[in-house]
Amino acid sequence: MSAAAAVIDDLRDESDELDALVGALDGPGWRGPTPAERWTVAHQIAHLHWTDEVALLAATEPDRFGDEVTRALAAPESFVDEAADAVVAAHAPDALLARWREARRRLHEVLRNAPAGTRVPWYGPPMSVASMATARLMETWAHGQDVADALGVTRAPTTRLRHVARIGVRSRDYAYAVRGITAPEEEFRVELHTPEGEVIVYGPQGAPQRVTGPLLDFCLLVTQRAHRSDLAVTAEGRAADQWLGIAQAFAGPPGPGRLPRAERDGDR
């Protein structure tokens, strides 16, 4: 099995897991708030549906996808929210769920059948098929976490988190660039512990800038689904410590992140 096919399989499984969370929800469940400001459960699925449709457009009609990039550049701070609002307004929950299922099925099929060496245009540099599938998995997991939090569900970590962590590490310099900060030239050492006791490592062993912690916690950090103070991710070195304060695995402007749990609980 190729690397791309393996990631596409994992993307399918990640999507199916989220589908199982929302598939039986009633109307109030879809309208329930999630940790993302102003976003309901329906907004989370609407965003995934919209992004799958845009990714499908990029993979099949790259010239038309250029229009989407133009729209994003015209409103970089609001185009994601506006797209989610439009999808929620246009479709009842059952129709939205059906459309998301169909969009992701078509996207997975197109990615699986793409010729070797295909590069898919995106909002940043063009991506390989494996990278596109990995990005979609990361976003599906992250928005799935918002849904799980909204529903009070604790999800068991899976080996698919390796993909999320990999993007989080590879996007280190992007997190600096999007904030107008010069990224460190030196490599960092990242050591992440899986629930099974394995250690996933990135970077040279002797690097003085080090990040360590549980795989799940690192993924929550780089997708900004939990505040750093609530996670067991630690840094050694000033540069590594700075990175943990700005890390983001997703494209676009810096996100607002999440408040510390103590502050959230204090608002109740």
Phi, psi and omega in degrees: 000134179288162178299320180296315181298322180295319180291321179297321175299317179293323176299317178300315182293322178296318179294319180296324179295318177292320178304321180294332178287322188258346188299329183256009181290146173268184182304309178301325178297318178293330182272358182294144181288150175243173181299339177285127185304128178074353185264127173272177173303319179299321178298320180298314180289324177299319179295316179297319178299312181299316182292323175298319178296318179293320177296321177297318177298316180299323183282334185248331181223072186301330179294317178292328178299331177303328177295324178295320178297319179299317179295321179294318180293332180286335181215065187298332183273344189233349189294330179292312179298318181297320179295316179296317178301318182294319180293317179297319181292331186272339189225133171293159185307317182294322178290321178299315180298316179297319180293320178296317179300317181290319181297316182289326177299314181294319180296315180300320180295315180296316180295320182294328184263004180293139179298152177303139179086001180298137174243127183258124178295150178211189183288342170246218177295152175303150184239151170292166178299317180297320180292321177297314179297322179295318178297320178293323178294315179303314183290322178298317178296316184295314179288331173296327177294320176300317180294315180300317178297320180296325183269358181071031182255134174260118181269138176285134177298144178238169177294346179295342179297339177302323179294319180296315180297321181298316177296319180301319179288314183292337181268013181307307184293330178296321180300324175289312186300319183291344177257005180072027181249140177287126181285149176298146178281332185284152175282150175257155170259125178240125179235117184240134185259126178276161177300336181276358178095002177279154176245123176262128186236147173225144175086166184291146185298323185268012182296131179289338177268115188227144174232131179223155177157179177294144178304313181300315183297320178298319179295320176297325180291309187286341173265002179056043176261358175205152179283146182305323183294343180263005186239154182265041177259127184237156181235144170241121183107144184297317183294318178296320179296319178298317182299318181297339177278347183232359188304138172208133181269353185256154177281160177108184181298160176303135180278163179286344180071196181239148174289154173302150183303321181298321179288321178296316180294328181290339179278350185276000000 
